[in-house]
């Protein structure tokens, strides 16, 4: 990951770096790796995330179609 610092403005560069890391999911990955997650818990979490994504997609699709 690469962020350029312009005019010695480190605050702006840090903000850009954090935004890029957030988009890439680095913070989420660090949080998940902090503690050991049992394989069964991981499967359940991933399945719940997939259901959440699907419901969100359906909600947006219904909004677009006007239902």
C-alpha positions in Angstrom: 0.0 0.0 0.0 1.3 3.4 -0.9 0.3 6.9 0.2 2.1 10.1 -0.8 2.7 12.9 1.6 2.2 16.3 0.1 3.6 19.5 1.6 4.6 17.7 4.8 0.9 17.2 5.6 1.2 14.0 7.6 -2.4 14.2 8.9 -3.9 14.2 5.5 -1.6 11.3 4.4 -2.5 9.3 7.6 -6.3 9.9 6.9 -5.8 8.6 3.3 -3.9 5.5 4.6 -6.6 4.7 7.2 -9.2 5.0 4.5 -7.3 2.6 2.2 -6.8 0.1 5.0 -10.5 0.3 5.9 -11.5 -0.4 2.3 -9.1 -3.3 2.0 -10.4 -4.8 5.3 -7.1 -4.7 7.2 -8.6 -3.5 10.4 -11.3 -6.2 10.3 -8.7 -8.9 9.6 -6.6 -7.7 12.5 -9.6 -7.8 14.8 -10.5 -11.4 13.7 -6.9 -12.6 14.2 -6.6 -11.1 17.7 -8.2 -14.3 19.2 -8.4 -17.8 18.0 -11.6 -18.6 16.3 -12.8 -22.2 16.2 -13.5 -23.6 12.8 -17.2 -24.1 13.6 -17.4 -20.5 14.8 -15.7 -19.3 11.6 -18.2 -21.3 9.4 -21.1 -19.8 11.3 -19.8 -16.3 11.0 -19.1 -16.6 7.3 -22.5 -18.1 6.7 -24.2 -15.2 8.6 -22.1 -12.7 6.6 -23.2 -14.3 3.4 -26.9 -14.2 4.5 -26.5 -10.5 5.4 -24.9 -9.7 2.0 -27.7 -11.5 0.2 -30.5 -9.8 2.1 -28.9 -6.4 1.5 -28.6 -7.2 -2.2 -32.3 -8.2 -2.3 -33.3 -5.1 -0.4 -31.5 -2.9 -2.9 -32.9 -4.9 -5.9 -36.5 -4.5 -4.5 -36.0 -0.8 -4.0 -34.9 -0.4 -7.6 -37.8 -2.3 -8.9 -40.3 -0.4 -6.8 -41.7 -3.1 -4.6 
